[in-house]
Amino acid sequence: RPDYYRMARALYAAGFRAGDLVHNTFSYHFTPAGSMMETAAHAIGCTVFPAGTGQTEQQLAAIADLRPNAYTGTPSFLRILLDKVAEAGIESTFRKAFVSGEAFPAALRDDFAARGVAAFQAYATADIGLIAYETAARDGLVVDEDVIVEIVRPGTGDLLPEGEVGEVVVTSFNPDYPLLRFGTGDLSAVLPGQSACGRT
């Protein structure tokens, strides 16, 4: 079905719109990440160039020829591409980015912004799909409305109060692959209150 992993909402919150040309550098093999981003972008009305991972020189040639305005992939690979584009004297046409798969510190986000790229992050897994995503409010991640997220004391499953760090446990009611209290092994906390962006 369209947008099977429910990523379109997160791409939209990151500023992706119909008509964007997305340079998708997530892997298309041994992981659904490439497909997760591509189907989400198609659901919004974007065109996708399925670049995949690696082959930096070929990626630069594609960027020069196709002039994509949007990027999906890891933040570290976006930094590599922006550095290589500058070294090669190619104009970077990226104006927006959606990153995931690794840490995205504020310093790197600010570096991208200084280069004219507004980058936003999301938290997703191959099993669940979208779990949470960043918005223009930049005050943590908003939990996707189609999952239940709990923060529990590791090893016990006991719920923790807001603000206390524990393991992220997710429930998904995907009819094809339901998961009840799936332990991600990741640590996080619930920020109290509502996001300044208005999303609940």
C-alpha positions, 0 to 999 in steps of 0.5 A: 500500500502507499507509504507502507512505513508511514514516512510521508508525514515526517518528510512533509514536516521536513518541508518536502513537497510535490515536485521536489526531486529527491536524491535518495542515498539510503540503501535499497538492498538488505534493508528497506530504508531506500524503499521507505524513503522512496515510497514516502516521497512518492506519496507526497508527489516527489520524484525520486532518484534512487542513488543508493549508498557509496560511489561518491564520484557517480553521485556527484555526476548525478547531482550535477546533471539532475540538480536535485533540491532534496536529499534523503540519507545519513547525515554523514553522507550528506556532509561528504557529498557537500564537501565533494561538491564544493571541492569539485566546483559543482553547484549544490542544489540541495535545499532540504534534507531528511536524515536518519540512521545515525546521530545528528548533532546540532553542530552538524545541523547548523553546518548544513544550514550555513550551506543553505540546506535545512535538514531534519531528522527522524527515528525509524526502524525496519521493523516498525517504520516511522517512530518519531520525527523532527519538525520546524519547532526543533524541540525534540521529536514528535511521535508518529500517531500510528504507533504507541511509544513507551519509555520503560526501565531497561530489563523490567518493562516498567513505565518511567515518568516523563523526563526520565531516560529509559528504553524505547518500547513501541507498539505497532498495529500494522495488520501485516506485521503487528508488534506489541511492546517491541523493545528497540534497545534505544534510550530516550525520554518523553519531553512533557507538554506539546510541541511548539509546532502544534503537532500532538 
